Amino acid sequence: MEEEPSELRRAVIHASAGAISGGISRSVTSPLDVIKIRFQVQLEPTSSWTSLRKDLSAPSKYTGMLQATKDIFREEGIRGFWRGNVPALLMVMPYTAIQFTVLHKLKTFASGSSKPEDHVNLSPYLSYVSGALAGCAATVGSYPFDLLRTILASQGEPKVYPTMKSAFIHIFKARGFPGVYAGLSPTLVEIIPYAGLQFGTYDTFKRWAMAWNHSHYSTAPEEDNLSSFQLFLCGLAAGTCAKLVCHPLDVLKKRFQIEGLQRHPRYGATVEHRASRNMLDALRQILQAEGRAGLYKGIVPSTVKAAPAGAVTFVAYELTSNWLESILT
């Protein structure tokens, strides 16, 4: 009978640590996320040299990361960089809570132990699979807030949707209940490799760091305990690897999320309602109209954001879960 409370406490610890770490990471990296989304939903070119092509006469609102930063600050003020942050927090906190809880459960099942230290030596393949499954579960549970975050972050000034409630009501009236999950398919296709790579590479980098500690500090009694800086570097590398591989899928997701929704004309063309039949059709249209560069719109702010976001999430999670372990167990 003692195992149940212990397991319940562990679930509370991992859910709470996941929610806290996700909230911290999202708030810190929100400006980069807003810039990334603006690039991803812009149908016109996002670099100055491609906008000079004669076959692309429409002017581009954003043509570079520095220019976008200046424009957003001038037109929307400092608050513009946290546009959509409330639904983002409502999305990311349950997302990371579900993700880390499911991840811990899967690793416990695979290793036969609920102790985190026993999860380190799991097969790398199990780390990738566990991360992918945890990411899927978290995505389905928090997706409507992800949709609202994208819409509010992409609209700019003047606002089409002044509040999260008005955006939700309009989406529900225009698209019905399925509209609340618009873009879920490409999101799941994206999250499987993304979460798998992020958690799999993080565990791999942690093992390498532990091996390095062991070879350099073999006499230390706690050579397997990584420093906060080492955890930060592992998270940084994991976030970068995952984002570089999966960015085109993120672009596809954003296009489905804003399909049929209006913005002020100054932000360029909008994605028409039912513009794409499916993911392959959307991919074909982007390649045809925007070239390969279209699939990598926002890659610079996305990568710059993904690296610290992954690092902050993992470090905050490890520190918070250790702190909660010490006071609750």
Sequence and secondary structure as in RCSB ss.txt:
>XXXX:A:sequence
MEEEPSELRRAVIHASAGAISGGISRSVTSPLDVIKIRFQVQLEPTSSWTSLRKDLSAPSKYTGMLQATKDIFRE
EGIRGFWRGNVPALLMVMPYTAIQFTVLHKLKTFASGSSKPEDHVNLSPYLSYVSGALAGCAATVGSYPFDLLRT
ILASQGEPKVYPTMKSAFIHIFKARGFPGVYAGLSPTLVEIIPYAGLQFGTYDTFKRWAMAWNHSHYSTAPEEDN
LSSFQLFLCGLAAGTCAKLVCHPLDVLKKRFQIEGLQRHPRYGATVEHRASRNMLDALRQILQAEGRAGLYKGIV
PSTVKAAPAGAVTFVAYELTSNWLESILT
>XXXX:A:secstr
  HHHHHHHHHHHHHHHHHHHHHHHHHHHHHHHHHHHHHHT  S SSTTGGG TT  S  S  SHHHHHHHHHHH
H GGGGGTTHHHHHHHHHHHHHHHHHHHHHHHHHHHT   GGGSTTS HHHHHHHHHHHHHHHHHHHHHHHHHHH
HHHH  SS S SSHHHHHHHHHHHH GGGGGTTHHHHHHHHHHHHHHHHHHHHHHHHHHHHHHHHH TT TTTT 
  HHHHHHHHHHHHHHHHHHHHHHHHHHHHHHTTT    GGG     TT  SSHHHHHHHHHHHH GGGGGTTHH
HHHHHHHHHHHHHHHHHHHHHHHHHHHH 
